Amino acid sequence: MSETLKIIISGAGIGGLTAALSLARTGAQVTLLERAPVLEEVGAGLQLSPNASNILQDLGVLDRLAPWSLAPEVLRIRRARDGADLARMPLGPLADARWGAPHLVVHRADLQRVLAEACAASPLITLRTDVDVLGFASVTEGERSSVQVGIRDTGKHARVDGDVLIAADGLRSNLRERLGLGLADTPIYSGRTAWRALIPAAAAPASALRVETNLWLGAKAHLVHYPIRAGDLVNVVAVIEDPWRGNDSTDIWRDPADADPKYLKRMFGGWARDAHDILDAAPQWRRWPLFERRFAPRWSLDNVVLMGDAAHPILPFLAQGAGLAIEDAEALGRAFATSGGAVRAAIKMYENERIPRASDIALASRRQGAIYHMSGPMALVRDAFMRRVTPDGMLRRVDWIYGYRKGAGARRRLLP
Ligand SMILES: Cc1cc2nc3c(=O)[nH]c(=O)nc-3n(C[C@H](O)[C@H](O)[C@H](O)COP(=O)(O)OP(=O)(O)OC[C@H]3O[C@@H](n4cnc5c(N)ncnc54)[C@H](O)[C@@H]3O)c2cc1C
């Protein structure tokens, strides 16, 4: 790169922070602008599959995460009515051997803190909190184009200038709204809500403390739980089909929710005792309506480009939202490193690689949700099929996700 590139990133979530690290490695000067006054303890558990942990390893943050992460031994898929195993996918050391990096479970806040610490250690990255990014104007003078970013900094209007603006501002990205993607480009409620809870280990049933990821399948509902924070907490996600009339939160990470556990328990009537023990142990629930957007044919306008949930908010049924944001971050860094500072070329390279990959995962996540929530004869067929899949067959089915290699652009192989 001949001149130091000035990159502005809106949003210091998992995507924005990882992008800052990845871009700083190319020698760019990065300014991260985050609306929240402080990066506080928000969110819940995340599964970090090897496609994501591989990149964090390269960026040197995986070791720092080690004290707070766990590597589940197995993914157990269980039948709601009696808890019987339908399938088991071995993970643990096998994940490392097969995909070159561990499959981990973490608390989002721990990952965010570790990434923020790594950013603070880089002289090329400046993180400014309490800064709301309001909009942008692209400016072209001769050969050179730049971007002027309007902000509200601790309540006062101001401007920051750079060569590129990366919108990592999440599902309700206000920068995406300025990209001219049309009036229909709004978040769409999926008809499902995720109820999330964190159970302190001391209050959790012993079965929930095993270092494994449990996925329970029932009619129109599923339940996921695994221990996080080195075993101090159990993360629980209960997903139900729900007409939902609640508060349409603009800040999903921070707003408390109006979650009535009695309603949730009714939705899990007929489920095995073990599942109810876990639901009963939750001290408090947060209710997260799950949204998607239509898939955008482009993610950029001039020198402004989307990433993470701002580009592709997906349903969480393959646990890949943060993983994709991390992949985006790596791809941005690589595109800018190889384009020699040519901004538009770098953005094009990034879009060409990432749009097919993210749309494949979005589609597969949606299908996975339909499979998880089958009922009646369809569920019987699904269960019979799952019981026949060997552990190796399970691993092969996720190779295209977990074994994703940088720049591979590999197309999806269909899930069952
Ligand atoms: C129930 C559930 C379970 C999930 N489980 C998993 C999982 O197991 N594995 C996985 O990989 N993913 C999972 N995900 C998805 C994952 O949480 C998201 O995809 C990921 O966090 C997106 O990261 P992001 O950085 O793109 O956006 P966000 O985390 O939403 O970050 C956006 C940031 O931008 C800031 N911001 C917004 N607007 C502005 C503005 N105007 N100016 C400045 N800053 C702004 C916000 O404050 C925030 O800090 C799950 C999601 C849900 C709902």
The ligand as an SDF file (V2000), in Angstrom:
LIG
                    3D

 53 58  0  0  0  0  0  0  0  0999 V2000
  -30.4770  -16.6910   19.5280 C   0  0  0  0  0  0  0  0  0  0  0  0
  -29.2080  -16.4390   18.7890 C   0  0  0  0  0  0  0  0  0  0  0  0
  -28.1760  -17.3720   18.8850 C   0  0  0  0  0  0  0  0  0  0  0  0
  -26.9990  -17.1830   18.1520 C   0  0  0  0  0  0  0  0  0  0  0  0
  -26.0100  -18.1120   18.2470 N   0  0  0  0  0  0  0  0  0  0  0  0
  -24.9040  -17.9870   17.4890 C   0  0  0  0  0  0  0  0  0  0  0  0
  -23.8700  -18.9540   17.5520 C   0  0  0  0  0  0  0  0  0  0  0  0
  -23.9540  -19.9220   18.3160 O   0  0  0  0  0  0  0  0  0  0  0  0
  -22.7750  -18.7900   16.7450 N   0  0  0  0  0  0  0  0  0  0  0  0
  -22.6520  -17.7250   15.8930 C   0  0  0  0  0  0  0  0  0  0  0  0
  -21.6540  -17.6460   15.1570 O   0  0  0  0  0  0  0  0  0  0  0  0
  -23.6130  -16.7660   15.8420 N   0  0  0  0  0  0  0  0  0  0  0  0
  -24.7320  -16.8660   16.6130 C   0  0  0  0  0  0  0  0  0  0  0  0
  -25.6850  -15.9030   16.5640 N   0  0  0  0  0  0  0  0  0  0  0  0
  -25.5210  -14.7530   15.6560 C   0  0  0  0  0  0  0  0  0  0  0  0
  -24.5340  -13.7240   16.1770 C   0  0  0  0  0  0  0  0  0  0  0  0
  -24.8370  -13.3570   17.4900 O   0  0  0  0  0  0  0  0  0  0  0  0
  -24.5480  -12.4890   15.2620 C   0  0  0  0  0  0  0  0  0  0  0  0
  -24.5930  -12.8960   13.9200 O   0  0  0  0  0  0  0  0  0  0  0  0
  -23.2790  -11.6620   15.4630 C   0  0  0  0  0  0  0  0  0  0  0  0
  -23.1700  -11.2610   16.7930 O   0  0  0  0  0  0  0  0  0  0  0  0
  -23.2890  -10.4390   14.5380 C   0  0  0  0  0  0  0  0  0  0  0  0
  -22.1820   -9.6320   14.8270 O   0  0  0  0  0  0  0  0  0  0  0  0
  -22.0490   -8.1760   14.1960 P   0  0  0  0  0  0  0  0  0  0  0  0
  -20.7670   -7.6470   14.7090 O   0  0  0  0  0  0  0  0  0  0  0  0
  -22.2710   -8.2410   12.7350 O   0  0  0  0  0  0  0  0  0  0  0  0
  -23.2840   -7.3630   14.7800 O   0  0  0  0  0  0  0  0  0  0  0  0
  -23.6400   -6.9560   16.2900 P   0  0  0  0  0  0  0  0  0  0  0  0
  -23.1190   -7.9300   17.2550 O   0  0  0  0  0  0  0  0  0  0  0  0
  -25.1040   -6.6680   16.3030 O   0  0  0  0  0  0  0  0  0  0  0  0
  -22.8170   -5.6110   16.5250 O   0  0  0  0  0  0  0  0  0  0  0  0
  -23.1980   -4.3900   15.9680 C   0  0  0  0  0  0  0  0  0  0  0  0
  -22.5410   -3.2810   16.7650 C   0  0  0  0  0  0  0  0  0  0  0  0
  -22.8000   -2.0400   16.1070 O   0  0  0  0  0  0  0  0  0  0  0  0
  -23.1720   -1.0650   17.0550 C   0  0  0  0  0  0  0  0  0  0  0  0
  -23.9600   -0.0470   16.3440 N   0  0  0  0  0  0  0  0  0  0  0  0
  -25.1990   -0.1900   15.8140 C   0  0  0  0  0  0  0  0  0  0  0  0
  -25.5890    0.9550   15.2210 N   0  0  0  0  0  0  0  0  0  0  0  0
  -24.5650    1.8340   15.3500 C   0  0  0  0  0  0  0  0  0  0  0  0
  -24.3640    3.1760   14.9400 C   0  0  0  0  0  0  0  0  0  0  0  0
  -25.3060    3.8490   14.2770 N   0  0  0  0  0  0  0  0  0  0  0  0
  -23.1880    3.7750   15.2400 N   0  0  0  0  0  0  0  0  0  0  0  0
  -22.2120    3.1030   15.9260 C   0  0  0  0  0  0  0  0  0  0  0  0
  -22.3650    1.8320   16.3550 N   0  0  0  0  0  0  0  0  0  0  0  0
  -23.5180    1.1930   16.0730 C   0  0  0  0  0  0  0  0  0  0  0  0
  -23.9630   -1.8560   18.0980 C   0  0  0  0  0  0  0  0  0  0  0  0
  -24.0110   -1.1630   19.3440 O   0  0  0  0  0  0  0  0  0  0  0  0
  -23.1390   -3.1370   18.1730 C   0  0  0  0  0  0  0  0  0  0  0  0
  -22.0810   -3.0330   19.1030 O   0  0  0  0  0  0  0  0  0  0  0  0
  -26.8530  -16.0430   17.3210 C   0  0  0  0  0  0  0  0  0  0  0  0
  -27.8710  -15.0860   17.2710 C   0  0  0  0  0  0  0  0  0  0  0  0
  -29.0410  -15.2830   17.9960 C   0  0  0  0  0  0  0  0  0  0  0  0
  -30.1210  -14.2390   17.9340 C   0  0  0  0  0  0  0  0  0  0  0  0
  1  2  1  0
  2  3  1  0
  2 52  2  0
  3  4  2  0
  4  5  1  0
  4 50  1  0
  5  6  2  0
  6  7  1  0
  6 13  1  0
  7  8  2  0
  7  9  1  0
  9 10  1  0
 10 11  2  0
 10 12  1  0
 12 13  2  0
 13 14  1  0
 14 15  1  0
 14 50  1  0
 15 16  1  0
 16 17  1  0
 16 18  1  0
 18 19  1  0
 18 20  1  0
 20 21  1  0
 20 22  1  0
 22 23  1  0
 23 24  1  0
 24 25  2  0
 24 26  1  0
 24 27  1  0
 27 28  1  0
 28 29  2  0
 28 30  1  0
 28 31  1  0
 31 32  1  0
 32 33  1  0
 33 34  1  0
 33 48  1  0
 34 35  1  0
 35 36  1  0
 35 46  1  0
 36 37  1  0
 36 45  1  0
 37 38  2  0
 38 39  1  0
 39 40  1  0
 39 45  2  0
 40 41  1  0
 40 42  2  0
 42 43  1  0
 43 44  2  0
 44 45  1  0
 46 47  1  0
 46 48  1  0
 48 49  1  0
 50 51  2  0
 51 52  1  0
 52 53  1  0
M  END
$$$$
